[in-house]
Amino acid sequence: MQMNKESILHMLEQIGFDSLQIQRFEDILETEGIEEARNYLRCQRCDLVEKMHLYQKKVDQLDYLIYQLKKEEL
C-alpha cells in the first residue's frame, strides 16, 4: 500500500510530531529522498523508545514505593 504525502503528514501529527519535526521530515524527503526520510523516522523512533524506557523506570520506582508503603501498613 502506498501512502500519499498528506496521509504521512497526518500520521506524523497523530504520533505527536511537532510542526518543526514535520517540516524537517518534509525537507529531508524533498531534498534527500525517501531513504534519508526513513532514517530520520528511525532516529525519532529511537528517541521515543528511550523516553519510554525512562518513563518505565519511573513507573517501576513508583510501584516499588507503593509496595513499600503498603508493606509498612501491615
VEXZASE-553477 format. One record per residue: residue in three letters; residue number from 0; y, x, z of N, C-alpha, C in turn. Coordinates in steps of 0.001 Angstrom, whole numbers, plus 500000, padded with zeros to 6 digits. Layout:
% residues N
R  residu  num    n_yy    n_xx    n_zz   ca_yy   ca_xx   ca_zz    c_yy    c_xx    c_zz
R     ALA  NUM       Y       X       Z       Y       X       Z       Y       X       Z
...
//
This chain:
% residues 74
R  residu  num    n_yy    n_xx    n_zz   ca_yy   ca_xx   ca_zz    c_yy    c_xx    c_zz
R     MET    0  498827  500838  500000  500000  500000  500000  501240  500886  500000
R     GLN    1  502136  500655  499092  503364  501425  499007  504492  500638  499661
R     MET    2  505257  501311  500506  506361  500661  501202  507665  500980  500477
R     ASN    3  508546  500002  500432  509855  500292  499857  510766  500872  500937
R     LYS    4  511889  501420  500502  512786  502118  501416  513296  501206  502529
R     GLU    5  513650  499970  502182  514149  499041  503205  513101  498774  504280
R     SER    6  511850  498645  503876  510767  498411  504842  510606  499601  505781
R     ILE    7  510697  500785  505213  510565  502000  506025  511714  502083  507028
R     LEU    8  512934  501859  506552  514090  501935  507445  514029  500866  508531
R     HIS    9  513573  499682  508180  513413  498612  509166  512376  499008  510227
R     MET   10  511301  499606  509786  510266  500034  510725  510802  501113  511661
R     LEU   11  511592  502038  511135  512183  503075  511977  513083  502451  513043
R     GLU   12  513838  501421  512671  514669  500709  513652  513797  500070  514736
R     GLN   13  512710  499433  514309  511806  498785  515276  511180  499800  516216
R     ILE   14  510911  500991  515704  510320  502049  516530  511311  502519  517584
R     GLY   15  512600  502377  517264  513613  502792  518224  514461  503967  517762
R     PHE   16  514349  504321  516489  515193  505381  515965  516647  504938  516031
R     ASP   17  517535  505855  516410  518955  505521  516392  519509  505762  514985
R     SER   18  520774  505416  514790  521358  505495  513444  521395  506930  512922
R     LEU   19  521594  507904  513805  521598  509299  513365  520214  509755  512903
R     GLN   20  519185  509347  513615  517818  509701  513213  517461  509063  511877
R     ILE   21  517865  507827  511702  517576  507130  510447  518320  507798  509292
R     GLN   22  519583  508140  509533  520357  508808  508494  519748  510161  508151
R     ARG   23  519307  510882  509163  518667  512192  508936  517409  512016  508097
R     PHE   24  516604  511011  508410  515401  510733  507635  515750  510440  506182
R     GLU   25  516747  509582  505980  517160  509250  504610  517636  510492  503857
R     ASP   26  518433  511317  504535  518929  512541  503899  517784  513468  503502
R     ILE   27  516841  513648  504399  515692  514513  504103  514892  513947  502948
R     LEU   28  514640  512654  502980  513861  512014  501923  514528  512206  500560
R     GLU   29  515840  512031  500520  516557  512114  499243  516750  513546  498756
R     THR   30  516951  514483  499669  517261  515854  499241  516055  516784  499227
R     GLU   31  515113  516560  500135  513994  517498  500272  512642  516910  499877
R     GLY   32  512576  515587  499778  511348  514959  499318  510491  514379  500423
R     ILE   33  509424  513743  499960  508574  512972  500872  507807  513853  501864
R     GLU   34  507392  515033  501433  506638  515905  502347  507501  516317  503540
R     GLU   35  508744  516688  503294  509642  517054  504394  509990  515840  505250
R     ALA   36  510090  514681  504622  510343  513454  505392  509168  513173  506327
R     ARG   37  507949  513387  505834  506765  513225  506699  506793  514237  507837
R     ASN   38  507191  515458  507537  507285  516476  508588  508291  516078  509659
R     TYR   39  509405  515520  509223  510411  515043  510174  509814  513959  511076
R     LEU   40  509098  513019  510474  508471  511952  511267  507429  512518  512222
R     ARG   41  506690  513518  511788  505706  514155  512680  506399  514790  513885
R     CYS   42  507537  515429  513646  508303  516024  514750  508794  514952  515711
R     GLN   43  509277  513846  515166  509721  512742  516008  508559  512185  516825
R     ARG   44  507398  512118  516204  506199  511637  516895  505852  512558  518064
R     CYS   45  505902  513865  517813  505608  514827  518876  506571  514664  520043
R     ASP   46  507849  514447  519737  508831  514222  520798  508489  512985  521614
R     LEU   47  508086  511915  520934  507717  510690  521644  506485  510894  522521
R     VAL   48  505508  511622  522008  504291  511883  522785  504628  512709  524027
R     GLU   49  505513  513683  523863  505926  514495  525007  506617  513634  526061
R     LYS   50  507505  512743  525614  508170  511835  526548  507166  510913  527224
R     MET   51  506191  510451  526463  505162  509575  527012  504399  510296  528129
R     HIS   52  504091  511564  527911  503368  512329  528932  504218  512507  530187
R     LEU   53  505515  512729  529993  506400  512854  531152  506458  511551  531943
R     TYR   54  506547  510419  531235  506552  509118  531910  505210  508846  532585
R     GLN   55  504123  509253  531955  502810  509052  532565  502706  509830  533867
R     LYS   56  503266  511030  533882  503252  511824  535104  504034  511111  536207
R     LYS   57  505169  510514  535860  505951  509777  536840  505185  508562  537361
R     VAL   58  504500  507868  536465  503683  506719  536865  502580  507179  537815
R     ASP   59  501941  508291  537489  500886  508826  538361  501437  509171  539745
R     GLN   60  502633  509745  539777  503237  510082  541066  503575  508831  541867
R     LEU   61  504058  507805  541189  504325  506538  541881  503038  505918  542408
R     ASP   62  501992  505949  541606  500699  505434  542057  500228  506171  543305
R     TYR   63  500398  507475  543318  499983  508274  544476  500808  507892  545702
R     LEU   64  502120  507737  545520  502977  507355  546629  502590  505980  547168
R     ILE   65  502348  505037  546289  501920  503694  546701  500605  503779  547467
R     TYR   66  499675  504577  546965  498380  504758  547627  498577  505328  549034
R     GLN   67  499423  506366  549137  499643  506998  550447  500280  506017  551429
R     LEU   68  501235  505231  550946  501890  504268  551842  500922  503166  552273
R     LYS   69  500044  502782  551366  499057  501762  551711  498077  502321  552728
R     LYS   70  497701  503569  552565  496773  504227  553486  497356  504298  554900
R     GLU   71  498667  504480  555003  499328  504565  556317  499352  503217  557014
R     GLU   72  499238  502121  556259  499219  500783  556861  497983  500573  557718
R     LEU   73  496903  501188  557291  495628  500936  557973  495533  501504  559333
//
